[in-house]
Amino acid sequence: MERIKYLMQRFFEGKAAGEEQQEFMRLVNSRKFDKLFLKVWEELFEKNLERGEIPDQKLTEIVQDIRKRFNLKDYEYIRTLSENQNFNESRTRRRIILWSAAAAILLLISLTYFAKNNFFVRETSPSLSQTLIEPGIKGATLILDDGTVVSLSDTVDFSLKEKDGTLIQKEAGTINYKSQDKSKVEKEIFNTIITSTGEEYTLQLSDGTQVHLNAESEIRFPVKFSKDRREVALKGEAYFIVTKDSKHPFMAKTAKMDIRVLGTQFNVNAYDDKESAKATLVEGSLEVISSVNRSSIVLTPGQQASIGETGELEIKNVDTKLYTDWIDGKFIFVNERLEDIIIKLSRWYNIEVEYADESVKDIRFGARLNRYTQVNTIFEIMNNTQLVNIVQTKNKFMIRRNR
C-alpha cells in the first residue's frame, strides 16, 4: 500500500515519469488493486485538499476509470451507506462517503479545473442553459443617519460628509469611513449597509477595521466610534479584520451572540433562517457571549462557537477554510447536505429551487467550486454525479433523485 501511495502522490503532483509511470500504470491495469487505489486516493485527496492542491489530470482520469469498473449492485450498496445518517463520524464513514458516491468525489476538485480540462461538461455549452444565471456582484445599499438611501451598486465613485464631519468615500467596490474631527463624540451618528441576494460588499470603519459582508446581510455601525467602545450590530454573515486597540474593545452584536475582541480575524454567520449562530476564529482571540443567558467562552484560532435556540454555547475545533471560503471566491463543501448547499447558492445566485421529495435534501456532496461562475455549470456537474437530476425552467430549478 505504501508503494501505491507514493506513486499516486507523484501522479498527484504531476511528477511521475519514466519507470515510476510505467510501474503505476501496470498496477492500474491490474484490477485486483481497484479498491485499494480508491482508498489511497481518498486519503491523499483529504490531505492535499487541506493545502488547496488539486490532482494532476491524468490521475483524475485514472481514478474515474477505476470507479467505472464497479458494477451497479456495488454502487447502489455503497451509495445507500453514504446516505445513512446513523453512521458516526468515524474515518470509516468518511472513507465510504468520499470513496464511493459515484462521481461525487470528483466534485472535490475545483470547478475551474473541470472547465479547463473539459471534464464532465464544457463551460461554454452547458445543457442547463435555457437561462444562464450569473453569480453575484459587488453591491449594497447605504442608509444614512437621516434616512437618505444611497446605492453602492453602480461603478460611480463618490465622497460625502456626515453631520459630524466624517468623510465617506466609495471607490473600487469598497466604502471607507475617515474621521476628520478628533474631538469627543457628542452624539453617535449611525449608518447601515445592506446587501441583497446576489450582492457582497467591503466596508472599512473609522478605526480601520475591515468588514466583508456576504449576501443578504446587514450591518449597523457608528460613522465615528466613541472613545470608550467600538460596537456594531450584524445580521447575516460577515468576515471581520479588526484593528487592534487594547483600550477600546470591539463588539459585534447579533441576535443570539455578542462577540468581544481586541484585534483579530473572524467570521460570523448569523442569518435569521439558521437555527444557530456561529463565530469562527481565524486569528487572535475573542470572547463569545450568549445573548440569552450571558454565558461566555473564549476562542483560540481554529475554534468555532455556536449558539442555538436555547442559548447554550457550544465550542468545537474546525477547518476555518470551510467557513471563510466565500472570502476567497470559493464554495467548499465537505459531506454537506444538498439542502444546505442550495441555501448558500440561492443567496448568491438569486435562484428558486424545488425538491421532488424531502429525501433529496439529505443527499450529501463534497465540492470545491468557483463562486464567480454561472450556477448552470455547477448544477450540470451535480447532474453528472448521477445522484440527482436537475431540470431548469428560467431561474427555477427542480431537483429529483436519480433512481
N, C-alpha and C positions, 0 to 999 in steps of 0.2 A: 504493500500500500504506500509506503514512504516513497518508493521509486515513482509510482504513478503520480503522487502528489508533487514531487519535484518536477517531473516532466510537464505536468499540467500547469504548474506555476510558470515554467519557462514559456509555455504557449500563451499563458495569460498576459505575460509581459511582452510578447512578440519577439522573444529572443531565441526560441528553439530553431535549430538549423542542423544540417548535416546528419550525423549519426543519431543525435538526440531526436530529431524529427522523424527519422526512419523508425527508430525504436518505438516512439509514441504511436505512430500510425500502425505498426504491427499489433500493438496492444488494442488499439481502437477496433481493428478488424477481427479481433478475437472476441466473440460475443459473450463468452463466459465472464468478461470483466464489466459488462454493461452496468450492473447495479453499483459496483464498486466505483466506477467512473462518476456516476451521478452523486454518490456520497462524497467523494473528494471534491467535486465541483461545488456542492453546497457549502462545504467547509471553507474552501478558498474564496467563494463568492462573498460570504459573510465578512470574512477578514478584509478582503480588498475593497468591498463597498464602503466600509468604515473609513477608508483612506481616500474615498472618492474616485477609485480607479475602475475602469471598465476593461473587459477582456478583449484580447485580440479576436478579430472577426473569424479567423479560421477555427479557433477553439469553440466559439459560439456555434458555428455551423456543425462541428463535430458533435457537440452535446445535443443539439437539436435532432441530428440524425439518429443518435443513440436512443433518445427518448421515443422516437417513432417506432423503434423495434418492439416496444411493449404492446401486447395485444389489448383489445378493448376491455376484456374482463379485468386484467390487471389495472388498467387506467381507471375504470369505474370504481373498483375497490379502493384504490388509493385516494381518489377524489372524495369518496364518502368519508374516509378518515380525516381528510384535511378540513372538512366542514363540521366535524363533531365538536361541539362547544364544551363537552365534558372532559376533554383531554386537559391535563395540567400543562403548564408552560415549561415542560422539560425540553432538553435538547432533542430528544426523540421526536417530539411533536413538531418542533421547528423544522427538523430534517424532513419529516414526512410532507409537511406543507410546501417547503421550498423545493424539494426534490421531485415532487410528483404531480403537482396540479397542472397537468397538461403543459401548455406553453406558457403558463403564468410566470414561471421562473424567469423567462426572458424579459418580462416586463421590468425586472430589476435593473436592466441595462438602460442607460439614458435614452430618452426619446430621440434626441439629436443623433445618437449613434445609429439607431434604427433607420432614420431618414437618410443619413449619409451613406449607409451601406445597402439601401434598398431592401431592408429586412421587413417581411410581413406585408408592408404597404408602402407605396410611393407617396411621399407627402404632397406631390403635385397633383395626384389624381385619386383621392380617397373615394371609396364607394359611398360613404355617408356625406354626400356633398350637395344635397338639394339646396341648403342654405349654409354657407360657411360661417361658423361662429368664431369671431375673433376674440383674442384674450383681452383682459382689462387694460386700462391706461393710467397714466399719471393724472390724477384729477381729484378734486374735492370742492366743498363749499365752505366758505369762511363766513361766520356770522359775528359781526362786531358787537360791542357792548350796547350800542344804541339800537340794535336790531337790523342794521344795514346788512344786506346779503351780497357777498362778493364771490363770483365764480373763479375757481382756481384751475379750471379745466382747459382753458384756452392757452395758446402759446405766447400771449402778450405778457411781458414782464411789467411790473409797476412798483411803485412805492407810495406809501401814505403814512400819515401820522395819527396816532391815537390822541385822546384828550390829554393824557399825561406826558405827551411828547415822545413816547416810544415810536421808533421808526419801524414800519413793517415793510419788508422788501420781498417781492416774489420774483424769483429768477430760476430758470433751468429746472422746473418741476419741484422747487423747494420754497418754503416760506420761512423767512428769518425775522426774529424779533430782536431789535437792538435798542437797549435802554439808553437814552440820551441825557437823562436827568438823574444824577446820583443822590438826590435828596430823598428823604424818607417818604414812603408811600402813604398818602393821606387816606385814600380810598382805592381799593384794588379794582382795576378795570379788567373784565373777563372777556375773552374771545372763545369761540367754539369752532372747531373744524370737523366736518362730517364727510366721510367717504360713502358713496352709494355702492350698489352692486357693480362690480367691474371697475372699481377705482382703488388706487392706492396713492399715498402721499407722504412726503417727508417734511417735518417741521423742526425748526431749531428755536428753542425757547430763549428767553432773555438771558439766562445764565449759561448758555452754550450747550445745554442738554439737547441731544437729538432724539426725535421720536419718529419712528416709521409706522404709519397707520396702514393696516390691511383693509380689505374691502368691508363694507357695511360696519364701519366703526365710527366712534365719536370721542373727541377729547375736548374737555373744557379746562381752561388754564388762564391765569392772570398774565396780562401782557408784560408786567414787571413784577417780580416776586418781592414780597415784603422782606424785611431784614431778619425776621426770626424764623421763617419757614418757606419751603417750596412745595407747593401742593397742586396736583392736577386730578381730574376725575375722568375715568375711561369707561367706555362701553365698547365691546367688540375685542379686537386684537391689535396689539402694538408691541414694537420692539424698542426698548429704551437704551440709550447710551448716556448715562448720567454723568454730568460734570462733577468732579469731586469738590466737596465743600463741607469739611467736618463740622463747621459751626452752624450750618444750615441744612439739616436733614431734608431729603427729598421724599415726598409721599405721593404714591399713585393709588388712588382710591377707586374701587369697583363696587358693584352691588353686594358682593359676597366677601371681599377681602380688601384689606389695606396693606400696602407694601411700602416699607420704610427702608430707605437706602441712603448711603453717603456718597458713593461713587461706584458704579457697576454697570454691567450689561445684562439685561434680562428680557424675557418675552412674557407677555401677559395675554391669556386667552380667556375672555370673559363675555362671550356672546350671550344674549338673553335666551337663545333657544338651546343652550347647553345645560346639562344637568349640573355640571361642576365648573368652577373657575380654576384656572391653572396658572401658576407663576413658575417659570423655568429659568434657572440662574446659569448664565454663561461665564461671567467673570465677577470677581469681587465677593461681596456677601450682602444679604438682605434679610430683613425680618418680615414675615408674613403674619398678619393678624386677622383672625376671623371676625367679620362684621356682625356675626350672630352672637357669639359667646365671648368674644375678645380674647380667646386663647391665642397663643402665638408660638412660632417656631423660627429658628434661624437657619437659612440655607447656606450651603457651600457649593462651589461650582460643580455642575453636573447633577444637581438635585432639582426636584420639582415638588412644589406644594400644590395640593388641590383641596377645594372645599366644596362639598355637596350641599344638598338641601338642608341637612341637619346642622350645618355649620361646623362640623368636625373637620379638623385639619388632618391631612394625610401627606406623608413625605415618602419619596422613592428616588432612587438613582435612575437616570435616563440618559439616552444619547441625545444631547441637545440639538444635534443637526436635524432630528426628526420634528422638532418644534420651531426651528428657525429657518427651515428650508425656503420659505417664501421670501425671506430677505435676499437670498442668493438666486432668486429666479427659478426655483425648483418646486416640484411636488415630490416628496419622498414618503412612500407608504410601505410599511413592513407588516405583512399579515393583517391588513386592516379590512374591516367590513366594508362592503360595497356602498352601503347607505352612507357611511361616514365619509367615504371618498367623494361621493356625489355631492354631499353638502358643501364640502370645500370647493369643488369645481363649480357648483352653482353660484356661489358668492362671487367668483372671479369671472365667470363666463356669461352670467345672466341667462341661464337656460332653465327650461322646465322639464322635469323628469317624472315619469310614471313607472311603477313596477307592476308586472303582470300578476305577481302574487307576493306575499310577505316573505317567503323563503328566499327570494332573490336577494333581498337586502343583506342576508347573512353570508353570502359568498365572499370569500376573502381573496385579496390580491396583494401582491407586492409590486411596487413601481418606483422608478426614479425618472421623473418626467420634466420636460421643459415647460415652465409656467407661461411662456410667451408664444406658444404655438397654438394653432386652432384646435378647438375641442374635438372637432370631427376626427382628426388624426388620432387623438387619444382613444376615442371610442372605437375607431377602426382596429387599433391594436388590441383593445379588450375583446372585440369580436373574434379576433384571430386566436385567442386562447381557447376558443370553443367551449368556454364555460358559460358565456352569455350570448344573447343575440340582441343587439341594439338597433332599433329602427328609428329613423328621423322623419319628422314632419315639420318643416321650417325650423323653429328654435325649440321644438318639443321632441323629447326622446322617450321611447318606450323600451324598457329593458325586460327581457324574458330569460329564463334559464334554458340553456341548451340541454336537450334530453339525449 
